[in-house]
Amino acid sequence: MEHQKLKEYIRKEITSILSESEEEPTSSELKKKDSVVSASNKLQKLVKKMKEKAKEFKAAEGDEKEKIKDELKKMTKEKKELEKSVE
């Protein structure tokens, strides 16, 4: 019977040690994962919008072309920031 108690004690100790090493993610870590997904979705939408603007840019002339170019520059800056947050 003593042997059985020792086995049970060892099992409980091992389980306790293993459960301590496997920490649960904090709420901020969970939110961060969600924000990565959100940023990824925003990035995809932005890239799609940039492609549409690029087509408009090709067809535009004069002042309209300059206006679209400025919009594309702003979008490129935003795209780079989103890419950093996704990494």
Distance bins in CASP14 RR format, pairs under 12 A and 6 or more apart:
PFRMAT RR
TARGET T0000
AUTHOR 0000-0000-0000
RMODE 2
METHOD distances of the structure
MODEL  1
1 7 0 0 0 0 0 1 0 0 0 0 0
1 8 0 0 0 0 0 1 0 0 0 0 0
2 8 0 0 0 0 0 1 0 0 0 0 0
2 9 0 0 0 0 0 1 0 0 0 0 0
3 9 0 0 0 0 0 1 0 0 0 0 0
3 10 0 0 0 0 0 1 0 0 0 0 0
4 10 0 0 0 0 0 1 0 0 0 0 0
4 11 0 0 0 0 0 1 0 0 0 0 0
5 11 0 0 0 0 0 1 0 0 0 0 0
5 12 0 0 0 0 0 1 0 0 0 0 0
6 12 0 0 0 0 0 1 0 0 0 0 0
6 13 0 0 0 0 0 1 0 0 0 0 0
7 13 0 0 0 0 0 1 0 0 0 0 0
7 14 0 0 0 0 0 1 0 0 0 0 0
8 14 0 0 0 0 0 1 0 0 0 0 0
8 15 0 0 0 0 0 1 0 0 0 0 0
9 15 0 0 0 0 0 1 0 0 0 0 0
9 16 0 0 0 0 0 1 0 0 0 0 0
10 16 0 0 0 0 0 1 0 0 0 0 0
10 17 0 0 0 0 0 1 0 0 0 0 0
11 17 0 0 0 0 0 1 0 0 0 0 0
11 18 0 0 0 0 0 1 0 0 0 0 0
12 18 0 0 0 0 0 1 0 0 0 0 0
12 19 0 0 0 0 0 1 0 0 0 0 0
13 19 0 0 0 0 0 1 0 0 0 0 0
13 20 0 0 0 0 0 1 0 0 0 0 0
14 20 0 0 0 0 0 1 0 0 0 0 0
14 21 0 0 0 0 0 1 0 0 0 0 0
15 21 0 0 0 0 0 1 0 0 0 0 0
15 22 0 0 0 0 0 1 0 0 0 0 0
16 22 0 0 0 0 0 1 0 0 0 0 0
23 29 0 0 0 0 1 0 0 0 0 0 0
24 30 0 0 0 0 1 0 0 0 0 0 0
25 31 0 0 0 0 1 0 0 0 0 0 0
25 32 0 0 0 0 1 0 0 0 0 0 0
25 33 0 0 0 0 1 0 0 0 0 0 0
25 34 0 0 0 0 0 1 0 0 0 0 0
26 32 0 0 0 0 1 0 0 0 0 0 0
26 33 0 0 0 0 0 1 0 0 0 0 0
27 33 0 0 0 0 0 1 0 0 0 0 0
27 34 0 0 0 0 0 1 0 0 0 0 0
28 34 0 0 0 0 0 1 0 0 0 0 0
28 35 0 0 0 0 1 0 0 0 0 0 0
29 35 0 0 0 0 0 1 0 0 0 0 0
29 36 0 0 0 0 0 1 0 0 0 0 0
30 36 0 0 0 0 0 1 0 0 0 0 0
30 37 0 0 0 0 0 1 0 0 0 0 0
31 37 0 0 0 0 0 1 0 0 0 0 0
31 38 0 0 0 0 1 0 0 0 0 0 0
32 38 0 0 0 0 0 1 0 0 0 0 0
32 39 0 0 0 0 0 1 0 0 0 0 0
32 85 0 0 0 0 1 0 0 0 0 0 0
32 86 0 0 0 0 0 1 0 0 0 0 0
33 39 0 0 0 0 0 1 0 0 0 0 0
33 40 0 0 0 0 0 1 0 0 0 0 0
33 86 0 0 0 0 0 1 0 0 0 0 0
34 40 0 0 0 0 0 1 0 0 0 0 0
34 41 0 0 0 0 0 1 0 0 0 0 0
35 41 0 0 0 0 0 1 0 0 0 0 0
35 42 0 0 0 0 0 1 0 0 0 0 0
35 82 0 0 0 0 0 1 0 0 0 0 0
35 85 1 0 0 1 0 0 0 0 0 0 0
35 86 0 0 0 0 1 0 0 0 0 0 0
36 42 0 0 0 0 0 1 0 0 0 0 0
36 43 0 0 0 0 0 1 0 0 0 0 0
36 82 0 0 0 0 0 1 0 0 0 0 0
36 83 0 0 0 0 0 1 0 0 0 0 0
36 84 0 0 0 0 0 1 0 0 0 0 0
36 85 1 0 0 1 0 0 0 0 0 0 0
36 86 1 0 1 0 0 0 0 0 0 0 0
36 87 0 0 0 0 1 0 0 0 0 0 0
37 43 0 0 0 0 0 1 0 0 0 0 0
37 44 0 0 0 0 0 1 0 0 0 0 0
37 85 0 0 0 0 0 1 0 0 0 0 0
37 86 0 0 0 0 1 0 0 0 0 0 0
38 44 0 0 0 0 0 1 0 0 0 0 0
38 45 0 0 0 0 0 1 0 0 0 0 0
38 82 0 0 0 0 1 0 0 0 0 0 0
38 85 0 0 0 0 1 0 0 0 0 0 0
38 86 0 0 0 0 1 0 0 0 0 0 0
39 45 0 0 0 0 0 1 0 0 0 0 0
39 46 0 0 0 0 0 1 0 0 0 0 0
39 78 0 0 0 0 0 1 0 0 0 0 0
39 79 0 0 0 0 0 1 0 0 0 0 0
39 81 0 0 0 0 1 0 0 0 0 0 0
39 82 1 0 1 0 0 0 0 0 0 0 0
39 83 0 0 0 0 1 0 0 0 0 0 0
39 84 0 0 0 0 1 0 0 0 0 0 0
39 85 1 0 1 0 0 0 0 0 0 0 0
39 86 1 0 1 0 0 0 0 0 0 0 0
39 87 0 0 0 0 1 0 0 0 0 0 0
40 46 0 0 0 0 0 1 0 0 0 0 0
40 47 0 0 0 0 0 1 0 0 0 0 0
40 82 0 0 0 0 1 0 0 0 0 0 0
40 83 0 0 0 0 1 0 0 0 0 0 0
40 85 0 0 0 0 1 0 0 0 0 0 0
40 86 1 0 1 0 0 0 0 0 0 0 0
40 87 0 0 0 0 0 1 0 0 0 0 0
41 47 0 0 0 0 0 1 0 0 0 0 0
41 48 0 0 0 0 0 1 0 0 0 0 0
41 82 0 0 0 0 1 0 0 0 0 0 0
41 85 0 0 0 0 0 1 0 0 0 0 0
41 86 0 0 0 0 1 0 0 0 0 0 0
42 48 0 0 0 0 0 1 0 0 0 0 0
42 49 0 0 0 0 0 1 0 0 0 0 0
42 75 0 0 0 0 0 1 0 0 0 0 0
42 78 0 0 0 0 1 0 0 0 0 0 0
42 79 0 0 0 0 1 0 0 0 0 0 0
42 81 0 0 0 0 0 1 0 0 0 0 0
42 82 1 0 1 0 0 0 0 0 0 0 0
42 83 0 0 0 0 0 1 0 0 0 0 0
42 85 0 0 0 0 1 0 0 0 0 0 0
42 86 0 0 0 0 1 0 0 0 0 0 0
43 49 0 0 0 0 0 1 0 0 0 0 0
43 50 0 0 0 0 0 1 0 0 0 0 0
43 75 0 0 0 0 0 1 0 0 0 0 0
43 78 0 0 0 0 1 0 0 0 0 0 0
43 79 1 0 0 1 0 0 0 0 0 0 0
43 80 0 0 0 0 0 1 0 0 0 0 0
43 81 0 0 0 0 1 0 0 0 0 0 0
43 82 1 0 1 0 0 0 0 0 0 0 0
43 83 1 0 0 1 0 0 0 0 0 0 0
43 84 0 0 0 0 0 1 0 0 0 0 0
43 85 0 0 0 0 1 0 0 0 0 0 0
43 86 1 0 0 1 0 0 0 0 0 0 0
43 87 0 0 0 0 0 1 0 0 0 0 0
44 50 0 0 0 0 0 1 0 0 0 0 0
44 51 0 0 0 0 0 1 0 0 0 0 0
44 79 0 0 0 0 0 1 0 0 0 0 0
44 82 0 0 0 0 1 0 0 0 0 0 0
44 83 0 0 0 0 0 1 0 0 0 0 0
44 86 0 0 0 0 0 1 0 0 0 0 0
45 51 0 0 0 0 0 1 0 0 0 0 0
45 52 0 0 0 0 0 1 0 0 0 0 0
45 75 0 0 0 0 0 1 0 0 0 0 0
45 78 0 0 0 0 0 1 0 0 0 0 0
45 79 0 0 0 0 0 1 0 0 0 0 0
45 82 0 0 0 0 1 0 0 0 0 0 0
46 52 0 0 0 0 0 1 0 0 0 0 0
46 53 0 0 0 0 0 1 0 0 0 0 0
46 71 0 0 0 0 0 1 0 0 0 0 0
46 72 0 0 0 0 0 1 0 0 0 0 0
46 74 0 0 0 0 0 1 0 0 0 0 0
46 75 1 0 0 1 0 0 0 0 0 0 0
46 76 0 0 0 0 1 0 0 0 0 0 0
46 77 0 0 0 0 0 1 0 0 0 0 0
46 78 1 0 0 1 0 0 0 0 0 0 0
46 79 1 0 1 0 0 0 0 0 0 0 0
46 80 0 0 0 0 0 1 0 0 0 0 0
46 81 0 0 0 0 0 1 0 0 0 0 0
46 82 1 0 0 1 0 0 0 0 0 0 0
46 83 0 0 0 0 1 0 0 0 0 0 0
46 86 0 0 0 0 0 1 0 0 0 0 0
47 53 0 0 0 0 0 1 0 0 0 0 0
47 54 0 0 0 0 0 1 0 0 0 0 0
47 72 0 0 0 0 0 1 0 0 0 0 0
47 75 0 0 0 0 1 0 0 0 0 0 0
47 76 0 0 0 0 0 1 0 0 0 0 0
47 78 0 0 0 0 0 1 0 0 0 0 0
47 79 1 0 0 1 0 0 0 0 0 0 0
47 80 0 0 0 0 0 1 0 0 0 0 0
47 82 0 0 0 0 1 0 0 0 0 0 0
47 83 0 0 0 0 1 0 0 0 0 0 0
47 86 0 0 0 0 0 1 0 0 0 0 0
48 54 0 0 0 0 0 1 0 0 0 0 0
48 55 0 0 0 0 0 1 0 0 0 0 0
48 75 0 0 0 0 0 1 0 0 0 0 0
48 79 0 0 0 0 0 1 0 0 0 0 0
49 55 0 0 0 0 0 1 0 0 0 0 0
49 56 0 0 0 0 0 1 0 0 0 0 0
49 68 0 0 0 0 0 1 0 0 0 0 0
49 71 0 0 0 0 1 0 0 0 0 0 0
49 72 0 0 0 0 1 0 0 0 0 0 0
49 74 0 0 0 0 0 1 0 0 0 0 0
49 75 1 0 0 1 0 0 0 0 0 0 0
49 76 0 0 0 0 0 1 0 0 0 0 0
49 78 0 0 0 0 0 1 0 0 0 0 0
49 79 0 0 0 0 1 0 0 0 0 0 0
50 56 0 0 0 0 0 1 0 0 0 0 0
50 57 0 0 0 0 1 0 0 0 0 0 0
50 68 0 0 0 0 0 1 0 0 0 0 0
50 69 0 0 0 0 0 1 0 0 0 0 0
50 71 0 0 0 0 1 0 0 0 0 0 0
50 72 1 0 0 1 0 0 0 0 0 0 0
50 73 0 0 0 0 0 1 0 0 0 0 0
50 74 0 0 0 0 0 1 0 0 0 0 0
50 75 1 0 1 0 0 0 0 0 0 0 0
50 76 1 0 0 1 0 0 0 0 0 0 0
50 77 0 0 0 0 0 1 0 0 0 0 0
50 78 0 0 0 0 1 0 0 0 0 0 0
50 79 1 0 0 1 0 0 0 0 0 0 0
50 80 0 0 0 0 0 1 0 0 0 0 0
50 82 0 0 0 0 0 1 0 0 0 0 0
51 57 0 0 0 0 0 1 0 0 0 0 0
51 58 0 0 0 0 0 1 0 0 0 0 0
51 72 0 0 0 0 0 1 0 0 0 0 0
51 75 0 0 0 0 0 1 0 0 0 0 0
51 79 0 0 0 0 0 1 0 0 0 0 0
52 58 0 0 0 0 0 1 0 0 0 0 0
52 59 0 0 0 0 0 1 0 0 0 0 0
52 68 0 0 0 0 0 1 0 0 0 0 0
52 71 0 0 0 0 0 1 0 0 0 0 0
52 72 0 0 0 0 0 1 0 0 0 0 0
52 75 0 0 0 0 0 1 0 0 0 0 0
53 59 0 0 0 0 0 1 0 0 0 0 0
53 60 0 0 0 0 1 0 0 0 0 0 0
53 64 0 0 0 0 0 1 0 0 0 0 0
53 65 0 0 0 0 0 1 0 0 0 0 0
53 67 0 0 0 0 0 1 0 0 0 0 0
53 68 1 0 1 0 0 0 0 0 0 0 0
53 69 0 0 0 0 1 0 0 0 0 0 0
53 70 0 0 0 0 0 1 0 0 0 0 0
53 71 1 0 0 1 0 0 0 0 0 0 0
53 72 1 0 1 0 0 0 0 0 0 0 0
53 73 0 0 0 0 0 1 0 0 0 0 0
53 74 0 0 0 0 0 1 0 0 0 0 0
53 75 1 0 0 1 0 0 0 0 0 0 0
53 76 0 0 0 0 0 1 0 0 0 0 0
53 79 0 0 0 0 0 1 0 0 0 0 0
54 60 0 0 0 0 0 1 0 0 0 0 0
54 65 0 0 0 0 0 1 0 0 0 0 0
54 68 0 0 0 0 1 0 0 0 0 0 0
54 69 0 0 0 0 0 1 0 0 0 0 0
54 71 0 0 0 0 0 1 0 0 0 0 0
54 72 1 0 0 1 0 0 0 0 0 0 0
54 75 0 0 0 0 1 0 0 0 0 0 0
54 76 0 0 0 0 0 1 0 0 0 0 0
55 68 0 0 0 0 1 0 0 0 0 0 0
55 72 0 0 0 0 0 1 0 0 0 0 0
56 64 0 0 0 0 1 0 0 0 0 0 0
56 65 0 0 0 0 1 0 0 0 0 0 0
56 67 0 0 0 0 1 0 0 0 0 0 0
56 68 1 0 1 0 0 0 0 0 0 0 0
56 69 0 0 0 0 0 1 0 0 0 0 0
56 71 0 0 0 0 1 0 0 0 0 0 0
56 72 0 0 0 0 1 0 0 0 0 0 0
57 64 0 0 0 0 1 0 0 0 0 0 0
57 65 1 0 0 1 0 0 0 0 0 0 0
57 66 0 0 0 0 1 0 0 0 0 0 0
57 67 0 0 0 0 1 0 0 0 0 0 0
57 68 1 0 1 0 0 0 0 0 0 0 0
57 69 1 0 0 1 0 0 0 0 0 0 0
57 70 0 0 0 0 0 1 0 0 0 0 0
57 71 0 0 0 0 1 0 0 0 0 0 0
57 72 1 0 0 1 0 0 0 0 0 0 0
57 73 0 0 0 0 0 1 0 0 0 0 0
57 75 0 0 0 0 0 1 0 0 0 0 0
58 64 0 0 0 0 0 1 0 0 0 0 0
58 65 0 0 0 0 1 0 0 0 0 0 0
58 68 0 0 0 0 1 0 0 0 0 0 0
58 69 0 0 0 0 0 1 0 0 0 0 0
58 72 0 0 0 0 0 1 0 0 0 0 0
59 65 0 0 0 0 1 0 0 0 0 0 0
59 68 0 0 0 0 1 0 0 0 0 0 0
60 66 0 0 0 0 1 0 0 0 0 0 0
60 67 0 0 0 0 1 0 0 0 0 0 0
60 68 1 0 1 0 0 0 0 0 0 0 0
60 69 0 0 0 0 1 0 0 0 0 0 0
60 70 0 0 0 0 0 1 0 0 0 0 0
60 71 0 0 0 0 0 1 0 0 0 0 0
60 72 0 0 0 0 0 1 0 0 0 0 0
61 67 0 0 0 0 0 1 0 0 0 0 0
61 68 0 0 0 0 0 1 0 0 0 0 0
62 68 0 0 0 0 1 0 0 0 0 0 0
62 69 0 0 0 0 0 1 0 0 0 0 0
63 69 0 0 0 0 0 1 0 0 0 0 0
63 70 0 0 0 0 0 1 0 0 0 0 0
64 70 0 0 0 0 0 1 0 0 0 0 0
64 71 0 0 0 0 0 1 0 0 0 0 0
65 71 0 0 0 0 0 1 0 0 0 0 0
65 72 0 0 0 0 0 1 0 0 0 0 0
66 72 0 0 0 0 0 1 0 0 0 0 0
66 73 0 0 0 0 0 1 0 0 0 0 0
67 73 0 0 0 0 0 1 0 0 0 0 0
67 74 0 0 0 0 0 1 0 0 0 0 0
68 74 0 0 0 0 0 1 0 0 0 0 0
68 75 0 0 0 0 0 1 0 0 0 0 0
69 75 0 0 0 0 0 1 0 0 0 0 0
69 76 0 0 0 0 0 1 0 0 0 0 0
70 76 0 0 0 0 0 1 0 0 0 0 0
70 77 0 0 0 0 0 1 0 0 0 0 0
71 77 0 0 0 0 0 1 0 0 0 0 0
71 78 0 0 0 0 0 1 0 0 0 0 0
72 78 0 0 0 0 0 1 0 0 0 0 0
72 79 0 0 0 0 1 0 0 0 0 0 0
73 79 0 0 0 0 0 1 0 0 0 0 0
73 80 0 0 0 0 0 1 0 0 0 0 0
74 80 0 0 0 0 0 1 0 0 0 0 0
74 81 0 0 0 0 0 1 0 0 0 0 0
75 81 0 0 0 0 0 1 0 0 0 0 0
75 82 0 0 0 0 0 1 0 0 0 0 0
76 82 0 0 0 0 0 1 0 0 0 0 0
76 83 0 0 0 0 0 1 0 0 0 0 0
77 83 0 0 0 0 0 1 0 0 0 0 0
77 84 0 0 0 0 0 1 0 0 0 0 0
78 84 0 0 0 0 0 1 0 0 0 0 0
78 85 0 0 0 0 0 1 0 0 0 0 0
79 85 0 0 0 0 0 1 0 0 0 0 0
79 86 0 0 0 0 0 1 0 0 0 0 0
80 86 0 0 0 0 0 1 0 0 0 0 0
80 87 0 0 0 0 0 1 0 0 0 0 0
81 87 0 0 0 0 0 1 0 0 0 0 0
END
